[in-house]
């Protein structure tokens, strides 16, 4: 695994936020879900993905705000650098054209 210290600040920020979210989801107690079936199903899906190191691409959450188009482009270039460095692998959604999730490459 590459050294995270070699990443540029934006790539490092995105990776840290993704890893924090992954850790949060893995720790969710599936016995304490909301009573709303749709909400519970969504949480179960997210947790199941997280346990396979798959995370929805959520720049708004990771940055703490909705990025404007220029910042979104910078983030996608940073994600490309994370992919090149071996930290993430983009996963396409049902259409097969757009990245909707990332496989986070972490050491076991």
N, C-alpha and C positions, 0 to 999 in steps of 0.2 A: 504494500500500500504506500502511495506517495506521502510525503510529509506535508501536512496541512500548513505548516509555516511558510511553505513556498507559494501559497496562493495569494492572489491579489486581494485587497480588502473586501471588495464586493463578493467575490467568489467565496471567500472565507466566511463572510456574514451569512450568505445563503446556505452554505453547508452547515454551519453551526445551527441555524434556525431549523433546517430540515432534520438534523440529528436530534435536536431538542423535541421536535414534534413526534418523531419516530419513538423516542423514549417515553413520551407522555402516553402515546397510544398503546404501546406494549404493556404499560402498567395499569390500563383500565380494567376494572373489575367487572366482568361480564355478568355477574350476579346482581349488580346494582345499576341496572339500566332504566331509562325513563319508561313510564307506562305507555307512552305513545308508541305504537308499533312501528310506524315509519321511522321515527327518530332512533328507536332501538335497533332497527335493521341497518340503518346507516352507520351507527356506531359499530355494530358487529362487523360490517363490511370493512370499515376503516381499520379496525383492530386486526382483523384477519390479514389484510394487506400488510399492515405494519409488521406483523409477525413473520412475514416473508420479505421484509425490508423494502416493501413497496409503499410509496407515499404519493398522495395526490399533489400535483404541482399547484401550489397556493401562494403566489407571490404576495398577495394582499396580507395574508397572515404572517408570512416570513418577514416582510418588511415592516409590518405594523401600520401600513396605510396602503391605499390603492395607488399603484405607480402610474404616472402619466406615460404616454406612449414612448417617449425617449428613455425613461427609466426602465420600462418594460423591455425595450430593445437591449439596453445595457445588461439587464438581468439575464436575458436569454443568451447573450454572448458569454456572460460569466458561467452560465450552466454548460455551455459548450466547452469552456475551458475545464470545468469540473469533469466533464465526460472524457475529454482528451487526457486528463491526468488520471483517469481511472476511478474517480470517486462516485460517479453516477452513470446510469444508463437510461436514456429516455425510453419511455414506453408509450406507444400510440393508443388512442382511444378506439372506440368501435369503428370509426371511419377509416382508421389506419393512416390518416394524414397528419394529425395534430398530436403533439405530445401532451398527454393529460396526467401522466404519472411518471415517477422516477423510481428506478431500482437503485437503492443506496448500497454501494459496495463497501461493506464494513468487514473487518477481520473477525473471524469467529473465535 
